[in-house]
Amino acid sequence: MTVQQVVLIWITITSVVAFLNFGWDKGRAKKNRNRVPERVLLAWSMVGGAPGAVLAMFAFRHKIRKPSFWVVEIAGCCLWAWTAFSV
């Protein structure tokens, strides 16, 4: 297995976790329950889950009005795309 394959697997796994966390948070928000902290959502994005987080933002219409999330998501996607294709 190449380093690039490992990076792509990592991005896939963390993207799934980020997607699920965004979905969980949206469900909790609708029920006025305890939420997933924003720092947790942003952390999953930065460790590789930005593609999944972006998909979740559109799929669940969640956090799309927060500029801080867009900055982190775009930076995360660029960082991990560069990492995946420059290795």
C-alpha positions in Angstrom: 0.0 0.0 0.0 1.4 3.4 -1.0 1.5 6.5 1.2 -1.0 8.1 -1.1 -3.5 5.2 -0.6 -3.1 5.5 3.1 -3.8 9.2 3.0 -6.9 8.7 0.8 -8.2 6.0 3.2 -7.6 8.4 6.1 -9.5 11.2 4.4 -12.4 8.8 3.6 -12.6 7.5 7.2 -12.4 11.0 8.8 -14.9 12.4 6.2 -17.4 9.7 7.1 -17.0 10.6 10.8 -17.3 14.3 10.1 -20.4 13.7 8.0 -22.0 11.7 10.8 -21.1 14.3 13.4 -22.7 17.1 11.4 -25.8 15.0 10.9 -25.9 14.1 14.6 -25.5 17.8 15.6 -28.3 18.8 13.2 -30.6 16.2 14.6 -29.8 17.4 18.2 -30.4 21.0 17.2 -33.8 20.3 15.8 -34.8 18.6 19.1 -33.2 21.4 21.3 -30.8 18.9 22.9 -27.2 19.0 23.8 -25.1 19.7 20.7 -21.8 18.6 19.4 -19.3 21.4 20.2 -18.3 23.4 17.2 -14.6 22.8 18.1 -15.3 19.0 17.6 -16.9 19.6 14.2 -14.0 21.8 13.1 -11.4 19.4 14.5 -12.8 16.5 12.5 -12.6 18.8 9.4 -9.0 19.7 10.0 -7.8 16.2 10.6 -9.0 15.1 7.2 -12.8 15.1 7.3 -13.3 18.4 5.4 -14.8 16.7 2.3 -17.4 14.9 4.4 -18.1 18.0 6.4 -18.7 20.0 3.2 -21.1 17.3 2.0 -22.9 17.3 5.3 -23.2 21.1 5.3 -25.1 20.9 2.1 -27.0 17.6 2.8 -28.2 18.8 6.2 -28.2 22.5 5.5 -26.2 22.9 8.7 -23.7 25.5 9.6 -23.8 27.0 6.1 -24.2 30.6 7.3 -21.2 30.5 9.5 -18.1 32.0 7.8 -15.7 30.3 10.2 -16.9 26.9 9.0 -16.4 27.8 5.4 -12.9 29.0 6.0 -12.0 25.9 7.9 -13.7 23.6 5.3 -12.0 25.2 2.3 -8.6 25.3 4.0 -9.0 21.7 5.1 -10.0 20.5 1.6 -7.0 22.3 0.1 -4.6 21.0 2.7 -5.7 17.4 2.4 -5.9 17.5 -1.4 -2.4 18.9 -1.5 -1.2 16.2 0.9 -2.9 13.4 -1.0 -1.6 14.4 -4.4 1.9 15.6 -3.4 3.0 12.4 -1.6 
